[in-house]
Amino acid sequence: MPPPPPAQHGQPTVWQKRRMGAMMGAGVGLTIGFIFGSYSILRGGAGPRGFLPTLSQYMLSSAATFSFFLAIGSVIRTDTMLPPHVEAARMHLLSPVMRSRADGAALLRARWQAEKNREAQQP
């Protein structure tokens, strides 16, 4: 029996990344809210509302805050919106100041070599 063909998945959209960041933030927020809420209840008591409502308030407020900021952060961290060929052209047209050190060093070596070749060809 032949193996199944590999899945052809594209990169996730911005909305999918936002949703993924929000879900991760909600999970982290619920956990952090449980830890800090439990500690606060053990340290200062449950208060007039009781144990469960106080703990759930800690957890839900922490989850909402974390999911909001992680959703924004995951959209901000979107790598690129440009197709690969446009990104390659953009990198090619960047000034040497904006390139990495390795690219700049390679460009400098190429220029020096071209200068040496020009000087060697002149009588």
C-alpha positions in Angstrom: 0.0 0.0 0.0 1.6 3.3 -1.1 2.0 6.1 1.5 -0.5 8.9 1.4 0.6 12.0 -0.5 2.0 14.8 1.6 -0.4 17.5 2.7 -0.2 20.7 0.7 -0.9 23.4 3.3 -0.4 27.1 2.7 0.6 29.5 5.4 -2.1 30.5 7.9 -3.9 33.7 7.2 -3.7 36.7 9.6 -7.1 35.8 11.1 -6.0 32.2 11.7 -2.9 33.5 13.4 -5.0 35.9 15.5 -7.3 33.1 16.6 -4.4 30.9 17.4 -2.8 33.6 19.5 -6.0 34.3 21.3 -6.5 30.6 22.1 -2.9 30.2 23.4 -3.4 33.4 25.4 -6.6 32.0 26.9 -4.9 28.8 27.9 -2.0 30.6 29.5 -4.3 33.1 31.2 -6.5 30.4 32.7 -3.5 28.7 34.1 -1.9 31.9 35.5 -5.3 33.0 36.8 -5.8 29.6 38.6 -2.3 29.9 40.2 -2.5 33.5 41.3 -6.2 33.2 42.2 -5.6 30.1 44.4 -2.7 31.8 46.1 -4.7 34.9 46.7 -7.6 33.0 48.1 -5.3 30.9 50.3 -3.6 34.0 51.6 -6.5 36.4 52.1 -9.6 34.2 52.1 -12.3 33.8 49.5 -14.2 37.0 50.4 -18.0 37.5 50.5 -18.7 35.8 47.2 -17.1 32.5 48.0 -14.3 30.3 46.7 -15.5 29.4 43.2 -16.8 32.8 42.0 -13.6 34.5 43.2 -11.3 32.0 41.5 -13.3 32.1 38.3 -13.1 35.9 38.2 -9.3 35.7 38.5 -9.1 33.1 35.8 -11.4 34.7 33.3 -9.9 38.2 33.7 -6.4 36.8 33.3 -7.5 34.7 30.3 -9.2 37.7 28.6 -6.1 39.9 29.1 -3.6 37.3 27.9 -5.7 36.3 24.9 -6.1 39.9 23.9 -2.4 40.7 24.0 -1.3 37.4 22.5 -3.7 37.8 19.6 -2.3 41.2 18.8 1.3 39.9 19.2 0.7 37.0 16.9 -0.6 39.3 14.2 2.2 41.7 14.6 4.7 38.9 14.3 3.4 37.9 10.9 6.5 37.3 8.9 5.6 38.7 5.5 2.6 39.5 3.4 4.5 39.5 0.2 4.8 36.6 -2.2 8.3 35.0 -2.3 9.3 36.5 -5.7 8.4 40.0 -4.6 10.3 39.6 -1.3 13.4 38.4 -3.2 13.1 41.5 -5.4 12.8 43.8 -2.4 15.8 42.2 -0.8 17.8 42.7 -4.0 16.9 46.4 -4.3 17.6 47.2 -0.6 20.5 49.6 0.0 23.6 47.9 1.5 23.0 49.7 4.8 19.8 47.7 5.3 21.3 44.3 4.5 22.9 42.0 7.0 26.6 42.1 7.8 27.3 39.0 5.8 25.5 40.4 2.7 27.4 43.7 3.1 30.8 41.9 3.5 30.1 39.8 0.4 29.1 42.9 -1.6 32.2 44.7 -0.4 34.5 41.8 -1.4 32.8 41.7 -4.8 33.4 45.4 -5.3 37.1 45.1 -4.3 37.5 42.1 -6.7 35.9 44.1 -9.5 38.3 47.1 -8.8 41.3 44.7 -8.8 40.2 43.2 -12.1 39.8 46.7 -13.6 43.2 47.8 -12.4 44.8 44.7 -13.7 43.3 45.2 -17.2 44.5 48.8 -17.5 47.9 49.2 -19.1 
